[in-house]
Amino acid sequence: MISEQSLHRADPPPNTENGRRTVASYERELTAHRCTEASLREALARDNALLRQKDKLIQDLDLVSRESDHRLLNDLQIVVSLLSLQSRTSKNSVVASQLAAAADRIATIGRIHRRLHSCDGVQAVAFKQFLNDLCCDFSAMLSTGPCPERAIAVEGIELRLPAATAIPLGYIVNELVTNAAKHGNGRITVKLEQNPGMGHALSVSNEGPCLPNGFDPSARKGLGMRIIRSFVNQIGGELRIGRGDKNQGARFTVLFS
């Protein structure tokens, strides 16, 4: 039978002499720590290199985007100048009027484009004022079209939004108002209001024919609807579709927090 005293006489643990660690064990542990540190430094250097490459790509993409926008606006201005010149030199008054109207519409498209990019680089946006300015540009464009009596009303609360939310919402409104002007008739209403469930709701509604029963935006292959869904997902929102006021027309609503 092993006595309790014999248990205390067991062999010392490895890397020890008489219960005390040896110099060699410390050296081995230090070498292991140094190897681990070297591996971590190499991994950190690789991650930093990847981050620098990512930042460079983002800067390059931003530069390309800004250059593309600049070229687009320059091209639009050239088209406006050519149409305006042609309208002034035309001897046919009807043709001259149509060319001038086309020049005004293209100039308005340029203003809308600038308006959508006016939030770049800012932290927060007074969003109702932004909507007012954007819809004024749209109203100017519609006034030169086949239905000059079309009106766009902006209603609801004033709200300061982070640019990361305001810019996608601006593009959503751009697409929805364009669709409302194309497919609906009568007044177009853009409304910003509080929503008990999601925080806030932004809706665009129009008078005219209602959407067909079973309308499914996710099944639409058109670019406009894809853009809307993409921006709604980007801000973590929810898109709802129904009828407008007095059960007439269509209303597209984006719920967001």
C-alpha positions as CSV (number, residue, x, y, z in Angstrom):
1,M,0.0,0.0,0.0
2,I,1.4,3.4,-1.0
3,S,1.7,5.7,2.0
4,E,0.8,9.4,1.9
5,Q,4.4,10.4,2.5
6,S,5.5,8.5,-0.6
7,L,3.2,10.6,-2.8
8,H,5.2,13.7,-1.9
9,R,8.3,11.9,-3.1
10,A,7.1,11.6,-6.7
11,D,9.4,12.6,-9.6
12,P,9.4,16.3,-10.3
13,P,7.5,17.5,-13.4
14,P,9.3,17.7,-16.8
15,N,11.6,20.7,-17.3
16,T,12.2,21.0,-13.6
17,E,15.0,20.0,-11.2
18,N,13.8,19.3,-7.6
19,G,10.5,21.1,-8.4
20,R,12.1,24.2,-9.9
21,R,12.1,25.1,-13.6
22,T,15.3,24.8,-15.6
23,V,16.9,27.5,-17.7
24,A,16.4,25.3,-20.8
25,S,12.6,25.2,-20.2
26,Y,12.5,29.0,-20.1
27,E,14.6,29.2,-23.2
28,R,12.3,26.8,-25.0
29,E,9.2,28.8,-23.9
30,L,10.8,32.1,-24.9
31,T,11.6,30.6,-28.4
32,A,8.0,29.5,-28.8
33,H,6.7,32.9,-27.8
34,R,9.1,34.6,-30.3
35,C,7.9,32.2,-33.1
36,T,4.3,33.1,-32.3
37,E,5.1,36.8,-32.2
38,A,6.8,36.5,-35.6
39,S,3.8,34.7,-37.1
40,L,1.4,37.3,-35.7
41,R,3.6,40.1,-37.1
42,E,3.6,38.5,-40.6
43,A,-0.2,38.0,-40.5
44,L,-0.7,41.6,-39.4
45,A,1.6,42.8,-42.2
46,R,-0.4,40.8,-44.7
47,D,-3.7,42.2,-43.4
48,N,-2.3,45.8,-43.5
49,A,-1.2,45.2,-47.1
50,L,-4.7,44.0,-48.0
51,L,-6.3,47.0,-46.3
52,R,-4.0,49.4,-48.2
53,Q,-5.0,47.6,-51.5
54,K,-8.7,47.9,-50.6
55,D,-8.3,51.6,-49.8
56,K,-6.5,52.2,-53.1
57,L,-9.3,50.4,-55.0
58,I,-12.0,52.4,-53.2
59,Q,-10.1,55.7,-54.0
60,D,-9.7,54.6,-57.7
61,L,-13.4,53.7,-57.9
62,D,-14.4,57.0,-56.4
63,L,-12.1,58.9,-58.8
64,V,-13.6,57.0,-61.7
65,S,-17.2,57.7,-60.5
66,R,-16.4,61.4,-60.1
67,E,-14.8,61.5,-63.5
68,S,-17.8,59.7,-65.1
69,D,-20.2,62.2,-63.4
70,H,-18.1,65.1,-64.6
71,R,-18.1,63.8,-68.2
72,L,-21.8,63.1,-68.1
73,L,-22.6,66.6,-67.0
74,N,-20.3,68.1,-69.6
75,D,-21.9,66.0,-72.3
76,L,-25.4,67.0,-71.1
77,Q,-24.3,70.7,-71.2
78,I,-23.0,70.2,-74.8
79,V,-26.3,68.7,-75.9
80,V,-28.3,71.6,-74.2
81,S,-26.1,74.1,-76.0
82,L,-26.5,72.4,-79.4
83,L,-30.3,72.2,-79.0
84,S,-30.5,75.8,-77.8
85,L,-28.5,77.0,-80.8
86,Q,-30.6,74.9,-83.2
87,S,-33.8,76.3,-81.7
88,R,-32.6,79.9,-82.2
89,T,-31.6,79.3,-85.8
90,S,-34.6,77.3,-86.8
91,K,-37.1,79.2,-89.1
92,N,-39.9,77.0,-88.1
93,S,-41.5,78.3,-84.8
94,V,-43.0,75.0,-83.9
95,V,-39.6,73.2,-84.3
96,A,-37.8,76.0,-82.5
97,S,-40.2,75.6,-79.5
98,Q,-39.8,71.9,-79.4
99,L,-36.0,72.1,-79.5
100,A,-36.0,74.7,-76.7
101,A,-38.3,72.5,-74.6
102,A,-35.9,69.5,-75.2
103,A,-33.0,71.7,-74.1
104,D,-34.8,72.7,-70.9
105,R,-35.6,69.0,-70.1
106,I,-32.0,67.9,-70.6
107,A,-30.8,70.8,-68.5
108,T,-33.2,69.7,-65.7
109,I,-31.9,66.2,-65.9
110,G,-28.4,67.6,-65.3
111,R,-29.7,69.6,-62.3
112,I,-31.4,66.4,-60.8
113,H,-28.1,64.5,-61.2
114,R,-26.2,67.3,-59.4
115,R,-28.9,67.3,-56.7
116,L,-28.6,63.6,-56.1
117,H,-24.8,64.0,-55.6
118,S,-25.1,67.2,-53.5
119,C,-25.0,65.1,-50.3
120,D,-21.6,63.5,-51.1
121,G,-19.2,64.2,-48.3
122,V,-21.7,65.6,-45.8
123,Q,-22.6,64.0,-42.5
124,A,-26.4,64.8,-42.3
125,V,-29.1,66.1,-44.6
126,A,-32.2,68.2,-44.0
127,F,-34.2,65.6,-46.0
128,K,-37.5,67.4,-46.5
129,Q,-35.7,70.4,-48.0
130,F,-33.7,68.0,-50.1
131,L,-36.9,66.4,-51.4
132,N,-38.4,69.9,-52.1
133,D,-35.4,70.9,-54.2
134,L,-35.4,67.6,-56.0
135,C,-39.1,67.7,-56.8
136,C,-38.9,71.3,-58.0
137,D,-36.4,70.1,-60.6
138,F,-38.8,67.3,-61.6
139,S,-41.7,69.7,-61.8
140,A,-39.7,72.0,-64.1
141,M,-39.0,69.0,-66.3
142,L,-42.6,67.9,-66.4
143,S,-43.8,71.4,-67.2
144,T,-42.1,71.2,-70.6
145,G,-43.5,67.7,-71.3
146,P,-46.8,66.6,-72.8
147,C,-48.7,67.1,-69.5
148,P,-47.5,70.5,-68.1
149,E,-50.4,70.5,-65.6
150,R,-48.7,67.6,-63.6
151,A,-47.8,68.7,-60.1
152,I,-45.5,67.2,-57.5
153,A,-46.2,67.9,-53.8
154,V,-43.9,67.2,-50.9
155,E,-45.6,66.7,-47.6
156,G,-44.8,65.6,-44.1
157,I,-42.1,66.2,-41.4
158,E,-38.7,67.8,-41.6
159,L,-36.0,65.2,-40.7
160,R,-32.3,65.3,-40.6
161,L,-30.9,62.0,-41.9
162,P,-27.4,60.6,-42.1
163,A,-26.0,61.0,-45.6
164,A,-25.7,57.2,-45.8
165,T,-29.5,56.9,-45.6
166,A,-30.5,60.2,-47.3
167,I,-28.5,59.5,-50.6
168,P,-30.1,56.0,-51.2
169,L,-33.5,57.5,-50.4
170,G,-32.9,60.2,-52.9
171,Y,-32.2,57.7,-55.6
172,I,-35.3,55.8,-54.6
173,V,-37.5,58.9,-54.9
174,N,-35.9,59.7,-58.3
175,E,-36.9,56.3,-59.6
176,L,-40.4,56.3,-58.1
177,V,-41.2,59.8,-59.3
178,T,-40.0,58.9,-62.7
179,N,-42.2,55.9,-62.8
180,A,-45.2,57.8,-61.5
181,A,-44.7,60.5,-64.2
182,K,-44.4,57.8,-66.8
183,H,-47.2,55.4,-65.8
184,G,-49.7,57.5,-63.7
185,N,-51.5,60.8,-64.2
186,G,-52.6,63.7,-62.1
187,R,-50.8,64.8,-59.0
188,I,-47.7,63.1,-57.6
189,T,-47.3,63.2,-53.8
190,V,-44.0,62.6,-52.0
191,K,-44.6,62.2,-48.2
192,L,-42.2,61.8,-45.3
193,E,-43.8,60.8,-42.0
194,Q,-43.2,58.9,-38.8
195,N,-44.1,55.2,-38.7
196,P,-44.7,53.4,-35.3
197,G,-43.2,50.2,-36.4
198,M,-40.1,51.0,-38.4
199,G,-39.4,54.6,-37.4
200,H,-40.2,56.6,-40.6
201,A,-42.0,56.1,-43.9
202,L,-41.2,57.7,-47.3
203,S,-43.9,57.3,-49.9
204,V,-44.5,58.3,-53.5
205,S,-48.1,58.1,-54.7
206,N,-49.9,59.1,-57.9
207,E,-53.4,59.3,-59.2
208,G,-54.6,57.3,-62.1
209,P,-54.8,53.5,-62.8
210,C,-54.1,51.1,-59.9
211,L,-51.5,48.5,-60.0
212,P,-52.6,45.1,-61.3
213,N,-53.7,42.5,-58.7
214,G,-50.8,40.4,-57.5
215,F,-48.2,43.0,-58.5
216,D,-44.8,41.6,-57.2
217,P,-41.9,44.0,-57.4
218,S,-39.4,41.2,-56.8
219,A,-40.6,39.6,-60.0
220,R,-39.9,42.7,-62.1
221,K,-36.9,42.5,-64.3
222,G,-36.8,46.2,-65.2
223,L,-33.7,48.2,-64.2
224,G,-35.8,50.8,-62.2
225,M,-37.4,48.3,-59.9
226,R,-34.1,46.5,-59.4
227,I,-32.4,49.9,-58.4
228,I,-35.2,50.6,-55.9
229,R,-35.0,47.1,-54.3
230,S,-31.2,47.4,-54.1
231,F,-31.3,50.8,-52.3
232,V,-34.1,49.6,-50.0
233,N,-31.9,46.6,-49.0
234,Q,-28.9,48.9,-48.6
235,I,-30.5,50.9,-45.8
236,G,-32.2,47.9,-44.2
237,G,-35.6,49.1,-45.1
238,E,-38.8,47.5,-46.3
239,L,-40.8,48.3,-49.5
240,R,-44.6,48.2,-49.4
241,I,-46.9,48.7,-52.4
242,G,-50.6,49.6,-52.3
243,R,-53.1,52.0,-53.5
244,G,-53.0,55.8,-53.2
245,D,-55.5,58.2,-51.6
246,K,-59.2,57.4,-52.0
247,N,-58.2,53.9,-53.2
248,Q,-56.9,55.3,-56.4
249,G,-53.6,55.1,-58.2
250,A,-50.5,53.5,-56.7
251,R,-48.4,54.2,-53.6
252,F,-44.9,52.9,-53.0
253,T,-43.7,53.2,-49.4
254,V,-40.2,52.7,-48.0
255,L,-40.1,52.0,-44.3
256,F,-36.8,52.7,-42.6
257,S,-35.3,53.3,-39.2
